[in-house]
Amino acid sequence: MPNLSAELSTVVVVGSGIAGASAAQTLRSEGFRGRVVLIGDEPALPYRRPTVSKDFLSGATAAEKTTLKPDSFWEEREIELITGATAVGLDTGRKRLTLSSGETLQFSALLLATGGKARRLDGVSGANVFTLRSMADADSLRASIRRTGSLLVIGGGLIGCEVAATARSLGAEVTVLERDPSLLSRIVPPEVSTMIASLHAENDVDVCTDVALSSLDVSDDGSARAVADDGRSWNAGTVLVSVGTVPEVTLAVAAGLRVHNGITVDGQFRTSADGVYAAGDAANIPGARDDERYRSEHWNGAQAQGIAAAQSILGKPTPFTDVPWGWSNQYGHTVQFAGATRFDDDYVIRGSIADRDFTAVAVREGMPVGVIAVGRPKDLRTVRTMIARGGAVDRAALADESVALTDVLAGEREGRVAAAR
């Protein structure tokens, strides 16, 4: 494919999260000399969003410590950073973007890195009812937790569990309500879910599963009462609704782009409109298999996608084989995960889940597809490489801790080479 950078005069990036920020930086590092505009709907400089439910929410990290780069970084690289602005109109034919301020921008190429937004519960609102996506959300949530001293978390996913742990560090009484039989039940096996639940129980968090809420009412003083179908009820001063995210596709839909669980893109992050690309939480991208598509909602995956999308914009596409990964900090334990894990996968376990020192590799059709690890970052990196390379794995060697994972990887590679001869 020809290098397109000579044909580009202006690249506009909508979304200043890690996908958009990484794309803007990559355009410059790859030698693009045209105009680069990075637009963010928050007033802050681009920042590290994972801190929102962790150190920033607890108050341990100040806002200025969360920024990706200082203001001078963007100025020195001549990246025009527009903050506190929302893109409200997109004309793909004329290649024109309209901002909430009324300003219009002409572009040669546009990257939509609009991210996701918190899913809400119908009819549930109130002064002390929150969702969590931004630093502003975290500021308000922290203040309410400190003021009321109690928190009810609706949803036992990663964010819900992290906020529960953070709220305990703030001294609050915490209850987690999960509709499924166990925490994180859609992505981790029962044994890992049990381990995470035990962590919370040891730290005096009341974890309630199989909860089908019939009502959640907020009184005039802001306190909340949740009632389940089976009659159980809970009260708290603050409520966090943490029931997942949805891709932010409002602009894409209005512009007529192809959308299905995110903005549909090809392997080069191109949308259905010429010159328009998408990456990060808002993008639905091709998976490793022809019939697979997915949306990554993890920081590192969005970063890799932003870099790859910028390279495609410049006419320098490379095969995208990144295996998304992320992490969660809870009570001093770091849970890392990568790939596409499901609760019903066949898992090969190295180490001890009970001792909170293990690597659990999800295997489908003989191939590793995902991994969950606690206290074993090197294992996670090695298994990510296995997943990216594909192919069958020796289950016995994978489970045998006397065999290093790097040796399992080397043996897998040698087996493929021998088979090809």
QUIJOPE-V412205 format. One record per backbone hydrogen bond with DSSP energy under -0.5 kcal/mol. CO is the residue of the C=O (numbers start at 1). NH is the residue of the N-H. If there is no record, write none. Layout:
co = [CO	CO]
nh = [NH	NH]
This chain:
co = [2	4	4	5	9	10	10	11	12	12	13	13	14	17	18	19	20	21	22	23	24	25	26	27	28	35	36	37	37	38	39	40	42	46	46	47	48	49	50	51	51	51	54	55	55	55	56	62	63	66	70	70	71	72	73	74	75	78	78	79	80	80	81	82	86	86	89	90	91	91	95	96	97	98	98	99	103	105	109	110	110	111	111	112	115	117	119	120	121	123	126	128	128	130	134	135	136	137	138	139	140	141	142	143	144	145	149	150	151	151	152	152	153	153	154	156	157	158	159	160	161	162	163	164	165	166	167	168	173	174	175	176	176	177	178	180	182	184	184	186	189	189	190	191	192	193	194	195	196	197	198	199	200	200	201	205	206	206	208	210	211	212	215	217	219	223	224	225	226	227	227	228	232	234	236	238	239	239	240	240	242	244	246	247	249	250	251	252	253	258	262	262	263	266	269	270	273	275	276	277	279	280	282	283	284	285	289	292	294	298	299	300	301	302	303	304	305	306	307	308	309	310	311	312	314	314	319	322	324	325	326	328	328	330	333	333	334	334	335	336	337	338	339	342	345	346	347	348	350	352	353	357	358	359	359	360	360	361	362	362	363	364	366	367	369	370	371	372	373	374	376	377	378	379	380	381	382	383	384	385	386	391	393	394	395	396	399	400	402	404	404	405	406	407	408	409	410	411	412	413	414	415	416	417	418]
nh = [4	7	8	8	35	108	109	37	14	111	15	39	113	21	22	23	24	25	26	27	28	29	30	32	31	11	80	13	39	82	15	85	84	68	69	49	51	52	53	54	56	57	58	59	60	61	59	65	66	48	73	74	75	76	77	79	78	36	80	81	38	82	83	40	88	100	98	92	95	96	107	91	105	88	89	102	99	97	12	112	277	14	113	279	248	246	243	122	124	125	129	130	239	241	138	139	140	141	142	143	144	145	146	147	148	149	173	238	153	175	154	240	155	177	242	184	161	162	163	164	165	166	167	168	169	170	172	171	151	206	153	178	208	155	211	210	185	187	188	343	192	193	194	195	196	197	198	199	200	201	202	203	203	205	204	207	176	208	178	212	213	229	227	225	222	219	236	217	234	214	215	231	228	226	224	152	130	241	154	242	157	119	117	249	253	254	255	257	256	264	260	264	284	269	278	266	276	110	271	112	282	283	263	285	265	294	292	287	285	302	303	304	305	306	307	308	309	310	311	312	313	314	316	315	4	5	321	324	339	300	337	330	335	333	330	335	336	375	328	373	326	371	341	345	347	363	349	361	359	357	356	352	374	350	361	362	372	348	369	370	346	367	393	364	340	362	338	360	336	358	380	381	382	383	384	385	386	387	388	389	390	368	395	398	399	400	401	403	404	407	408	409	410	411	412	413	414	415	416	417	418	419	420	421	421]
